[in-house]
Amino acid sequence: MIEVRQLVKRYGDKTAVDQLEFTVRPGEVTGFLGPNGAGKSTTMRVILGLDAPTSGSARVNGRRYREFAAPLQEVGALLEARSIHPGRSAVSHLSALALTHGIPRRRVAEVIELAGLAAVARKRAGAFSLGMGQRLGIAAALLGDPQTVILDEPVNGLDPEGVLWIRNLLTGLAAEGRTVFVSSHLMGEMALTASKLIVIGRGRLLADTTVAQFIRDAGGHSVKVVSGDPARLRELLLGPGVEITGAAGSEELEVVGLTARQVGSVAADHGIAVYELTPRSVSLEDAFMSLTGDAVDYHGTTTAALTSTLRSAS
């Protein structure tokens, strides 16, 4: 379990993390989301003892990281995959880590196989592609068979097969009862992998919830129905857990709490003409953008806006 309590981290006049508080529990994959500059990497660095908090605390299984006698066997982490001596091979890098932590040599062979590095195990890490370097970093994180795994952008540079491997690895680790805390900008992967979300913006907590609830809060799943008798259809559809909206005088209704099949069946049973029946779903990316829009420090310019600006300037 990871417990962050009233965490504050300042660098001079800049507050990177501001009164942040959350808990990451074992047995589930927890996604850590936020725009660039939100404080995700800083939070992870504090959890791993790489930065000291200005105030507050970050503990793993009730202890600060520096209190672990053999930290690699307690917490496996990947923050920067390329922080490996380029002249070392995968085997020599992992063997050195194993030696300093009293980890058996056979474990090196196990994680090399697990990470799909057997074919390049004795090649210099400096010649690795970004994806292979990422696999080596994950192998190092898993070397001590830790109960807690913290990964920052683990799918960065991986090909589709590697992305699928990471997805299955993370869900498998969680199924074994481990604590899995993962930062990523890939919303599609988080939607498929994580069951819990911690979302921050400008160093503050914005959401601490499940993926399903996060999407529901942003609009979730609804059905657009255009009918010849919207008032009567509304009366027939209303019930516990059902919400219906629609402008007065409009034939269109937005229904939350029923599927398109259920809406269509009710209309057909009562002879109400339906001209359109469209399921709508809010994606995790949509929900994330809606929540964090005001917490983004850097906004790009759309092509249309850029073209308009250039035309005005000319």
PyMOL commands that set and color helices and strands:
alter all, ss='L'
color gray80, all
select helices_A, chain A and resi 40-47+65-67+71-73+90-101+105-114+118-120+125-127+130-142+160-175+187-193+211-217+230-237+260-269+284-295+303-313
alter helices_A, ss='H'
color red, helices_A
select strands_A, chain A and resi 2-11+14-24+28-33+55-60+75-78+148-152+179-183+196-201+204-210+221-227+243-245+252-256+274-281
alter strands_A, ss='S'
color yellow, strands_A
deselect
rebuild
show_as cartoon
